[in-house]
Amino acid sequence: MKLLYISLCMLILPHSTLMYGVQKGDSLGFEEHVQEDTQTTKMGLLIGVIGNNSALQNVAEILSEDFSRASQKKTGFNVTVRSFKKRPSKSQIYKIFIYEGYPFIVFLHAPTASSFEWRLHDALQVVMLKSDRVTYTHTKLDSAVHSCADHILKELKGSM
């Protein structure tokens, strides 16, 4: 049995050193060269604006900028903003994932002139992960949206 084990090791060891490393010097020592993946991996994120509201478009642009800044790190998001006439159904959300590759979608809706709602969806599982309503004054819109972006990013990082 011991002889069989030694024979197998003698057959496998030279093969494994050639596959996983570069052989240097004697047959027992080898040097391994590993190439790191330096390419950044960015996940797609769709911001869907429900309806035709200029303030909501402004909110979407600010969110997009915030998510783009977050994407300057090793992992991040490729953000796209798109308008929708009405909130898509579950099957439409799933089709967005299948055909366009957006695993996460943030829908924005403005029920009143001084507030907006956001809903974060996991498009693969077709579930809403989190939603909230943000009330703002016109002078404080930017700070309200930046705070909203922080909450959404926190949820996204917890969902990955």
C-alpha positions in Angstrom: 0.0 0.0 0.0 2.8 2.4 0.9 4.5 1.6 -2.4 1.3 2.4 -4.3 1.0 5.7 -2.4 4.6 6.7 -3.2 4.1 5.7 -6.9 1.0 7.9 -7.2 2.8 10.8 -5.6 5.7 10.4 -8.0 3.2 10.5 -10.9 1.1 13.4 -9.7 3.7 15.7 -8.2 5.6 16.5 -11.4 2.3 17.0 -13.2 0.9 19.3 -10.6 4.1 21.4 -10.5 3.9 21.9 -14.2 0.3 22.8 -14.2 0.3 25.2 -11.2 3.8 26.6 -11.1 7.0 27.1 -13.0 9.6 24.5 -12.2 13.0 26.0 -11.1 16.2 24.1 -10.2 15.7 20.7 -8.7 12.6 18.6 -9.2 11.2 19.2 -5.7 11.3 23.0 -5.6 9.1 25.2 -7.8 8.2 28.8 -7.9 4.6 29.8 -8.3 3.6 32.8 -10.4 0.0 34.1 -9.7 -1.5 36.7 -11.8 -4.1 38.8 -10.0 -7.3 39.9 -11.6 -6.8 43.7 -11.8 -9.9 44.2 -13.9 -12.7 45.9 -12.0 -16.0 44.1 -11.9 -19.0 46.4 -12.1 -22.5 45.3 -11.6 -25.4 46.8 -13.6 -27.8 49.0 -11.7 -30.9 50.4 -13.4 -32.7 53.5 -12.0 -36.2 53.6 -13.3 -38.1 56.9 -13.1 -41.8 56.3 -13.0 -43.8 59.1 -14.7 -42.7 62.4 -16.2 -41.5 64.6 -13.4 -38.5 67.0 -13.7 -37.7 66.9 -10.0 -37.7 63.1 -10.1 -35.3 63.2 -13.1 -33.0 65.4 -11.0 -33.2 62.9 -8.1 -32.3 60.1 -10.6 -29.3 62.1 -11.9 -28.0 62.8 -8.4 -28.4 59.1 -7.4 -26.6 58.1 -10.6 -23.7 60.3 -9.8 -23.5 59.0 -6.2 -23.5 55.4 -7.4 -20.9 56.1 -10.1 -18.6 57.5 -7.4 -19.2 54.4 -5.4 -18.2 52.4 -8.5 -14.7 53.9 -8.5 -13.8 51.3 -5.9 -12.8 47.7 -6.8 -16.5 46.6 -7.2 -19.1 49.0 -8.2 -22.1 49.7 -10.4 -22.7 50.7 -14.0 -25.7 52.9 -13.6 -28.4 53.5 -16.3 -31.3 55.9 -15.9 -34.5 55.1 -17.8 -38.1 56.5 -17.7 -41.1 54.2 -17.4 -44.8 55.3 -17.9 -45.9 53.0 -15.0 -44.2 50.6 -12.6 -43.3 47.4 -14.4 -44.9 44.1 -13.4 -42.8 41.2 -11.8 -42.5 39.5 -15.2 -41.3 42.7 -16.8 -38.7 43.1 -14.0 -37.5 39.6 -14.6 -37.2 40.2 -18.3 -35.1 43.3 -17.6 -32.7 41.1 -15.8 -32.7 38.3 -18.4 -32.4 40.5 -21.5 -30.5 43.5 -20.2 -28.5 42.1 -17.3 -29.5 44.4 -14.5 -29.6 42.4 -11.3 -30.8 45.4 -9.2 -33.3 48.1 -10.1 -34.2 51.2 -8.1 -37.6 52.6 -9.0 -38.4 56.2 -8.2 -41.9 57.6 -7.9 -43.1 61.0 -6.8 -46.4 60.8 -4.9 -46.3 64.5 -3.9 -44.4 67.6 -5.0 -42.2 67.5 -1.9 -41.5 63.8 -1.6 -40.4 60.8 -3.6 -40.4 57.0 -3.0 -37.7 54.6 -3.9 -38.0 50.8 -4.2 -35.0 48.6 -4.5 -35.7 45.3 -6.4 -33.6 42.2 -6.8 -34.5 41.5 -10.5 -33.2 37.9 -10.4 -35.5 36.8 -7.5 -38.1 39.4 -8.5 -38.5 40.7 -4.9 -38.5 44.1 -3.4 -35.6 44.4 -1.0 -36.3 47.7 0.6 -38.4 50.8 0.1 -38.8 54.2 1.7 -40.4 57.6 1.2 -38.2 60.7 1.4 -39.7 64.1 2.1 -37.6 67.2 1.3 -37.8 70.9 0.9 -36.6 72.3 -2.5 -33.5 73.8 -0.9 -32.5 70.5 0.8 -33.2 68.1 -2.2 -29.5 67.3 -2.7 -28.8 66.4 0.9 -31.9 64.2 1.0 -30.9 62.4 -2.2 -27.3 61.8 -1.0 -28.7 60.3 2.2 -31.1 58.2 0.2 -28.1 57.0 -1.9 -26.3 55.9 1.2 -29.2 53.9 2.4 -29.6 52.2 -1.0 -25.8 51.4 -1.2 -26.0 49.9 2.2 -28.8 47.6 1.1 -27.1 46.7 -2.1 -23.8 45.8 -0.4 -25.8 43.6 2.0 -27.6 41.9 -0.9 -24.4 40.9 -2.8 
